[in-house]
Amino acid sequence: MDNTSYFICWILCILPLIHSLTPQSPIQCNQTICTLQNSYGTWNDRKPCYALNVTYPTTEQQLRLAVAHVVQNNLKAKIVTKFSHTIPSLSCPKQNTNINHAFFISTEKYNSGIEIDADNLAVTVDSGVRLRELIDEVEKNGFSLVSVPYWEGVTIGGAVSSGAHGSSWWGKGGGFYEQVLEISVVVPGSKSEGYAKVLRLDEHSPLFSATKVSLGVLGAISKVKLSIEHRFKRSITFNFTDDTDIENVYIDHAKKYEFADITWYPSRHTAVYRYDFRVPLNASGDGVFDFIGFQANSILIPESVRGAEKLLEKTGNSKGKCLTASTTLAFKKLTANGLKNNGQIFTGYPVIGYQGKMQTSGSCLYSSRIDTSCAWDPRIKGLFFYESTAIFPASKFGDFIKDVKKLRDINPQNFCGIDNYNGILIRYIKASEAYLGPSEDSIVIDFNYYRANDPFTPRLNQDVWEELEQMAFFKYGAKPHWAKNRNLAFLNVQQKYPKFNAFIDAKKQMDPQNVFSGDWSDEILYGKELVKFDGCALEGMCICSEDRHCSPQKGYLCTHGLVYKEARVCRLLSTSVSTDSLQ
């Protein structure tokens, strides 16, 4: 093993020993304005997001009064959560008007209500309650939430409105929004109604299917009633094996295991199958799934990893990225990707534990140490990446996998850039009645990849990730996850949902004055064409049609895809360009 390998091993092996700095508030105010950031510190378009002020209601009545104030004074508003973990600027109000006309309404302090109805297996919760707080309270009382997101740094209102999910085709499926039994939403009202009113919606209400995945544009979610089950345990085993049969076994895998998923590392020709199912409560084990990517990091570690990654990008060193991918995968196999028997260390499979500790994780969110943080915390010079998430009809996914393998086999080294993150995570969600949910049983993929500090700096193997994106969203018609993705993923999204017009009709009914609209949400909902400019394709703000949309001065020109010929991608075609210009 060379020095680089030893350094990477040292970094990875001390990760579980460190605790993390609490993330900062996404809203920062001075005497003039309030600025909103997401948890990564940068929106897709890198533009700032402003409002005149912010209010922090603590009760439903205060939330109603906040909305009433906005409506009465002809203002705009956006609901903001404690974490603001969306990648697109869903929470940003209109910015093309005077900032004095926009308000943030934060649910950070509207987080005290958790009422369990044991007889009816339900829990009603304030929208600002954090997911981990709800899970712990429910488990303490002898119950479990079934399908919740993998990442626990979300609030209940945020998770529901953005379409967050776990992974399952069993029961109600992996979508968190499918656990919703009732939802209360504060919407604009007439003068006689006090300028705001509370709608209490259930499955018998015509507007219920619109509010299950609402994107925050219908009103302010106040309370959510969720289904729960009696507490149960799960058994998890990760099978690290070759990737030969993914396209043939992905459906059977989901049918066999209630909480199945697959993590695919294309450059390593490796698939990790999650064998995950319920076991009796008296089964021995008190395990924890503390996913490695969500564990705490000494600030030195993500800064060092980022520095190494920037160097590999600058020098065009795909082999170096493949080395980190191999070492990372080996460490994940050694540590079971964060599974811990009896909550301490991994000693062997299967790992058995209570649902509340085995489904969702995010230990980097909790610590008092100031020298540590989540790896992507914008206050440090740590990880900075894109996350693309595509939702496929299950019947089309096998052909997509075959195409990705063809693209990979041209040069497997080109795929190391995602494999030194988390590869391609494959999950399952069922067909939904939600207007903005999947209309058929679906497969969801997530993959992360390097983002440059400078928006006009191309990435190593830029064309590969662009072709993968366009193949997913255009050739196979995949839907984008509403809280993730670069802007191009949302092109023509209106045509991908059979009940999209019904959602727009619900929006007109619930918010006729467009109080909760924003620039980005309007662009997506009403199909505004992406404006093209020099370099716009580098960050997914457009699909290139001319070389100037790429970076011709650095050798990246607009050309066709290698497997999906209809794709238009930015590829390094001029080798005479100095790599010193790639910062």
Steps between C-alpha positions, in 0.01 A plus 500: 500500500641845408495810721173623350328174591631514857380860531151413374481198733602721793230750413227238468597294802476788750161620372295297750698641795396862450188700580354791309429871524132597495407656163436873500158655441422533128370855559738783586367853552655843536330836552389513137417155363494127572695257285405135453750227415452128465713268711764489223534878497427531126188478287502352150532841336739626771285811541419642845151461646359796693192610692416799715463310825430167665243395759512192724150386598475248785132402467249445226325824590826693468563332166153606383562858615834507314329394177218748564751784538658411167165479322357817653805699398524353150837341567665176391615224733695177506503233769850413622594204719774464758726313257421640152642187343363544147744550213272706268374830642148380585500717812601818324226761438482716191822700464408720205296730723597724787624287791263696724222290347628160619501327839645176630280300737719251685361189670818455704321581829167344405625165619347399833186306408515119477173325585481121476164331445580144606153366432498614139873453434561862410710795610426869441802728489582868451661563162824630650573188707827339397481148362735358765294650783185341360664161448635493856168604655303243304747222580503593869126438507522160335440591136694553178480714188532266205635685195709804578790664313857371536617848608352626826593866455148594395183624666166328460351780291808516280517124449134478399494801269817407310416134432768351727511121513663185624497177300225240478237353271325333793193638678459869424843512343811707558351849463478681834201692365310170470492478880296823518143449627404865549669833437421853617601789274478874564392674181404857406145599589258786444467803725201340674714190566775710659717485184608143577332171584593146595395217268486156661523241227475121497463231236137600446595861420532599131822692573672224698688349205639843413633570849680166551788631284442875489846657441402772747301687234147423627527650847671448835482144634397518864442147628543155351329180616704191414434128524714299740542131580584305811874509561702250300855391430691458177787282384747645249775329302698668220612265224797646311511315168542551126256712299428249223128449561367832632278551196352152547452479877402850614126420501532166679730660756233753595232233520710279727618762754271761653769769527715400206743724317806459280813715492682472170865597448531481118874560473565228759252260332349457846143489625407506868165334564320593819327198654269678741187357662303489825581257779319422829538749785674236710772454238838571658665830407494874562665610179531845345540613141730802518563557129862592434414794276291658777751449781694782661827619351794689637514818292845392384360191330245644252735792431778254418273284287376807315854622444604163360194489277569848363856394419380188318252712304764758409745236376235288327601202711227236462733232636530695824122514530485125440749445780281693744193314371665162565620599846164649595312190388740274691443701817123493456515123470719473808265714710168387345445858380427615855305209648592439863413198709365613837558862400881496534694328222434258218582142596312303237175440313211509545463823695168500687344803663185699559346679204566843651875440489526306175321714242619858522829655608688828528736495798696796359209722605573466872807620686639780713852478353590800287778324308263262321210521257298321235729448201307747282461778758542830309698654786799283411678424173357150490302294253315687229296290261193453286236239569292370213190293582280337236175308551441232233195291416609157622445343158756727332776478757666181373564658159645807670745280692606334175568839341701616801709184479568571131611852592711365787666234286637763258737598782418387856739761643256771394258379770740520793381856566170376643641184655719696737177648634214250530479344157144473370248435777195309375178519705131414466176700534146399413241661279329788677172692492698817572476726195876559505591148605585213263198362318652151476729279709841659456875473544694797638870554438728751675858583409737772623789655309751782523394864469760766432535810717490708183176456302687535170753226571423170322527170685709196421285264288232769488342340193443167675282644776312717252428201279390298802265782605351551156467127442299471821275803467443509124560158344330312783266776616607490864345751737726724712498497878348838589760589765810394306649527149643761270258720310507308172340198671173694528461570128148400387428352844136606461451233233624220727213517752150398380341715770729800471217728387296389801786619721501839328124523547544425871766770521261754346232400749721500811725794418321712237724802573822299449620598847719190527641510147866557423710559191635146488172327579323706233764406242447131577122499536429713196769367269719804449776417253854501636688811389829415331821692557873444469595207723141419601536125442789465746263510798189359338336839446444397138573223250769613263418565135811710424861475614468826693254327737794285611853629546673520161786704644581199721449243226144392589275505193134410446459160339276191496483218754696178454213258567199731506581683179220754548670633812688827464797511737814700575802281423871573520593486130796736480803352677712804419337695783718530809368327809628798699184679391278238666463642851 
